[in-house]
Amino acid sequence: MITIAAGIIMLGILVFIHELGHFAVAKFCGVKVLKFSLGFGPKLLAKQWGETEYLICAIPLGGYVQMLGEGSGEGGEDGPLTPEEEARSFAHKPVSRRTAIVAAGPLMNLLLPFLVLPVAYMVGVNLPSFLDEPPCVGYVVADSPGSRAGFVAGDCIEAINGESVANWTDTGPLLIANAGSALEFSLRRNGELATVSISPEESALEGLQSLGLLPPQEAVIGGLAPGMPALAAGMEVGDRILAIDGTPIRSWYDLRGAVQQGGGQAQTFDLQRGERTLSLSIKPVRDEANGEAYLVGISPLQESVFKRFGPLESIKAGAQRTVELIELTLVFIQKMFTGHVSTKSIGGPITVVQIAGQAAQTDLSSILTVLAFLSIQLGILNLLPIPILDGGHLFFNFYEFVFRRPLSLRAREVMQQVGLVLLISLMILAFYNDIMRIFLGGQ
C-alpha cells in the first residue's frame, strides 16, 4: 500500500506539472479556465477560487484543464457565448495562441527534467559500480540470444557495429539505436580478438542484460530475508559462498542451479567470513510463487559508487542526461512502430505506479531521477499525433495554419473517434502487459 500511495503521489506531481502548463499559458493568453482537475471521475475535493473550480477526482490516471469554449466556436457545452465571453474563449483565440496553450502541457513535462536532474546530481547519486567498468560478461543466460550467438563468460566487448565501447554504460544507447538490426560485437576472448553476431530478430532494446549477458557478480551476501533459512542458520551480510555440497561457487550466478540440485534437502554451504572459513547446514524452502523452485533467502552485494557534482557540473550533466533520455524515448517509439521492438515493452499505469512508488521509498536522488524519466515519457506520449491527445490537437492546429481554415467538425469527430479507439487499445495492451508482469512473470 505504501508503494501504491507513493506512486500515485509521484504520478500526481507529473499530471499537475502537465496541467499547470496548459493552465498558465491559457491564463496568459486571456482564456477563461473553468476547471483544473487532477484525476477523472467522481469528485473527491472541490474548491472554487475566482473563476476556476479546482478538483481532485477519484481516478488518479490523468487530469484536465477545461477552458471556456474549448472545442467549439459556439461555446461547446456552455451554449452560445456573449461578445465578452468570446473574447476569453479558447476557440476564438488565434491559432498561434491555441497552439501555445496545447503545447504547454507536454513541454512542461519535457522541461521538468532539466530542473530536477541537476538537483539529483548535486545531491549525489548511487550508481552500480559495474556501469563504469569494461563490458566484460560475467554470465551468459542459457537459451538466450547471447547464448545462441556464442557468447561465453569472460568475453569483453570492445565495439558494437564498429563503434567502440569503454564501459557498460556505453552499450545501452548503441543497442537502442540498432534495435531491429543485426548486431556485430567485436570482443576479446582469452586475450584474442573475436566476433559474435546477433540476428535482427533477436536484437534487443533494453541493454546487454536482455540479451542474456550479465555483468560479473561475486557470490557475496548483500541481504538476508527475514524468516528465511539463511538468516536462521547464521549466515551474515558480507559472507562469501565458496561451495554448496562440495560444488564450487565461482559467481552469484552459480547459486541458483546449486540450490535447485539439492531438491529441497539440507545442504552444506562453505563460507568465507573475514579471515576464516566455516560451514552451515541450510534447508531451502519451496518458492510459493514457483512451486518447482527452492529459496534460502539471500540477495547479492550490489557494489555502488556515490557521485556528487558541483553546481555547474550538475547543470551540464542534468541537461545531457535529459537530452539522452528524450532521444532514447524517441528511438524506442520509432523502433516500436516499425516492429523492431516488441509491444511487450510497453508499460501501463500499474508499472508506472510501481516504478514511482519504489523510487519514492529510497532517496531524493532516485525520486528525482525517476520523476524526470516518467515526465519525459508523459510529455512525448502526449505529443503523438493521436486525436484526443495534445499531439492530435496540435495536428488540427497545424492543418488550420497551413490551409487557413479549421478542419471540418465532422472530420474532427471521426478522427477523434479513431484516436479514442487507438488510445483505448493502447491502454488495454499496457494493462495486459502489466498483469502479465505481475501474475505470470511476462517480460
Stockholm file with secondary structure:
# STOCKHOLM 1.0

chainA/1-443         MITIAAGIIMLGILVFIHELGHFAVAKFCGVKVLKFSLGFGPKLLAKQWGETEYLICAIPLGGYVQMLGEGSGEGGEDGPLTPEEEARSFAHKPVSRRTAIVAAGPLMNLLLPFLVLPVAYMVGVNLPSFLDEPPCVGYVVADSPGSRAGFVAGDCIEAINGESVANWTDTGPLLIANAGSALEFSLRRNGELATVSISPEESALEGLQSLGLLPPQEAVIGGLAPGMPALAAGMEVGDRILAIDGTPIRSWYDLRGAVQQGGGQAQTFDLQRGERTLSLSIKPVRDEANGEAYLVGISPLQESVFKRFGPLESIKAGAQRTVELIELTLVFIQKMFTGHVSTKSIGGPITVVQIAGQAAQTDLSSILTVLAFLSIQLGILNLLPIPILDGGHLFFNFYEFVFRRPLSLRAREVMQQVGLVLLISLMILAFYNDIMRIFLGGQ
#=GR chainA/1-443 SS CHHHHHHHHHHHHHHHHHHHHHHHHHHHTTCCEEEEEEEEEEEEEEEEETTEEEEEEEEEEEEEEEETTTTCTTCGGGCSCCHHHHTTCSTTSCHHHHHHHHHHHHHHHHHHHHHHHHHHHHHCEEEEGGGGSCCBCSEECTTSHHHHHTCCTTCEEEEETTEECCSHHHHHHHHHHTTTSCEEEEEEETTEEEEEEECGGGCCSSCGGGGTEECCCCSBEEEECTTSHHHHHTCCTTCEEEEETTEECCSGGGHHHHHHHTTTSCEEEEEEETTEEEEEEECCEEETTEEEEEECCEEECCCEEEECCCHHHHHHHHHHHHHHHHHHHHHHHHHHHTTSSCGGGCCCHHHHHHHHHHHHTSCHHHHHHHHHHHHHHHHHHHHSSCTTSHHHHHHHHHHHHHHSSCCCHHHHHHHHHHHHHHHHHHHHHHHHHHHIIIIICCC
#=GC SS_cons         CHHHHHHHHHHHHHHHHHHHHHHHHHHHTTCCEEEEEEEEEEEEEEEEETTEEEEEEEEEEEEEEEETTTTCTTCGGGCSCCHHHHTTCSTTSCHHHHHHHHHHHHHHHHHHHHHHHHHHHHHCEEEEGGGGSCCBCSEECTTSHHHHHTCCTTCEEEEETTEECCSHHHHHHHHHHTTTSCEEEEEEETTEEEEEEECGGGCCSSCGGGGTEECCCCSBEEEECTTSHHHHHTCCTTCEEEEETTEECCSGGGHHHHHHHTTTSCEEEEEEETTEEEEEEECCEEETTEEEEEECCEEECCCEEEECCCHHHHHHHHHHHHHHHHHHHHHHHHHHHTTSSCGGGCCCHHHHHHHHHHHHTSCHHHHHHHHHHHHHHHHHHHHSSCTTSHHHHHHHHHHHHHHSSCCCHHHHHHHHHHHHHHHHHHHHHHHHHHHIIIIICCC
//
